[in-house]
Amino acid sequence: MRWSGLLLAAYIIFHLLHLTGGVVGFRAGQFVPLHPYQNVVAAFAVWPVALLYIVAMGALCLHLDHGIWSILQTFGWNTATNEAKLKIFSRVIAIIVFLGFTSVPVSVMAGWLH
């Protein structure tokens, strides 16, 4: 959790500088404020950037899986009879988030979005 949390904090800073502010990762004039579709397609057309986002979402998936499971334990909702189901629930939520967020860079790299 500690290392994935630090990686996610670094990713959030990069993400804000990259796609929100256009400060890093764009050539001069390439980032257009208030045009998110154009900016996302331009950003993820660069494969190292897309790969960075996918790796960061992998870290988020692992972080969420453990975090969701931990919060369910903290609230005392796990019992001997439902522990396996709650573990599956936390993993499914984490995988859905991973697939949802990685679908954008994968779609740009595959050429489905231009």
Phi, psi and omega per residue, in radians:
M1 nan -0.693 -3.096
R2 -1.081 -0.850 -3.073
W3 -1.264 -0.685 3.107
S4 -1.189 -0.557 3.077
G5 -1.146 -0.736 3.094
L6 -1.160 -0.721 3.092
L7 -1.086 -0.728 3.130
L8 -1.182 -0.633 3.079
A9 -1.113 -0.761 3.088
A10 -1.107 -0.717 3.107
Y11 -1.086 -0.746 -3.128
I12 -1.088 -0.739 3.099
I13 -1.094 -0.815 3.106
F14 -1.056 -0.775 -3.110
H15 -1.044 -0.795 3.129
L16 -1.122 -0.736 3.104
L17 -1.196 -0.566 -3.056
H18 -1.416 -1.189 -3.005
L19 -1.548 -0.400 3.140
T20 -1.550 -0.766 -3.093
G21 -1.776 -0.357 -3.108
G22 1.204 0.386 -3.067
V23 -1.353 -0.620 -3.121
V24 -2.192 2.656 3.005
G25 1.502 0.005 3.120
F26 -2.144 2.545 2.988
R27 -1.299 2.846 -3.128
A28 -0.990 2.242 3.115
G29 1.423 -0.073 -3.101
Q30 -1.391 -0.629 3.125
F31 -1.401 2.225 3.124
V32 -2.043 1.977 3.135
P33 -1.016 2.497 3.112
L34 1.130 0.398 3.023
H35 -2.222 1.238 -3.006
P36 -1.095 -0.648 -3.114
Y37 -1.076 -0.858 3.138
Q38 -1.071 -0.728 -3.119
N39 -1.174 -0.703 3.138
V40 -1.161 -0.772 3.139
V41 -1.123 -0.749 3.115
A42 -1.127 -0.685 -3.112
A43 -1.189 -0.812 -3.057
F44 -1.454 -0.068 3.020
A45 -1.243 -0.321 3.068
V46 -1.578 1.916 -2.966
W47 -1.065 -0.620 3.109
P48 -1.115 -0.599 3.106
V49 -1.190 -0.779 3.119
A50 -1.080 -0.727 3.117
L51 -1.119 -0.699 3.084
L52 -1.036 -0.763 3.124
Y53 -1.128 -0.688 3.138
I54 -1.161 -0.744 3.100
V55 -1.106 -0.731 3.117
A56 -1.108 -0.639 3.104
M57 -1.234 -0.520 3.017
G58 -1.108 -0.747 3.084
A59 -1.113 -0.697 3.102
L60 -1.089 -0.696 3.136
C61 -1.067 -0.831 3.118
L62 -1.116 -0.728 -3.132
H63 -1.105 -0.788 3.128
L64 -1.141 -0.731 -3.141
D65 -0.983 -0.871 -3.140
H66 -1.203 -0.718 -3.105
G67 -1.131 -0.752 3.126
I68 -1.138 -0.785 3.122
W69 -1.057 -0.736 -3.118
S70 -1.139 -0.702 -3.130
I71 -1.198 -0.603 3.080
L72 -1.133 -0.662 3.073
Q73 -1.182 -0.757 -3.110
T74 -1.049 -0.693 3.124
F75 -1.327 -0.120 3.104
G76 1.353 0.404 -3.090
W77 -1.498 -0.142 3.126
N78 -1.603 2.405 3.063
T79 -2.276 3.039 3.126
A80 -1.080 -0.524 -3.089
T81 -1.468 -0.458 -3.072
N82 -2.006 0.123 -3.098
E83 -1.032 -0.791 -3.136
A84 -1.108 -0.695 3.129
K85 -1.154 -0.678 3.125
L86 -1.206 -0.609 3.060
K87 -1.129 -0.743 3.101
I88 -1.122 -0.726 3.122
F89 -1.025 -0.821 -3.126
S90 -1.135 -0.664 3.132
R91 -1.200 -0.711 -3.140
V92 -1.116 -0.765 3.114
I93 -1.061 -0.791 -3.138
A94 -1.082 -0.714 -3.135
I95 -1.212 -0.664 3.090
I96 -1.082 -0.767 3.107
V97 -1.093 -0.778 3.117
F98 -1.024 -0.867 -3.121
L99 -1.114 -0.687 3.132
G100 -1.114 -0.836 -3.096
F101 -1.299 -0.546 3.133
T102 -1.431 -0.231 3.132
S103 -1.101 -0.519 -3.115
V104 -1.231 -0.986 3.117
P105 -1.094 -0.605 3.109
V106 -1.133 -0.716 3.126
S107 -1.118 -0.674 3.118
V108 -1.208 -0.803 -3.124
M109 -1.133 -0.557 3.138
A110 -1.376 -0.186 3.134
G111 1.535 0.179 3.134
W112 -1.347 -0.408 3.065
L113 -2.090 2.309 3.054
H114 -2.504 nan nan
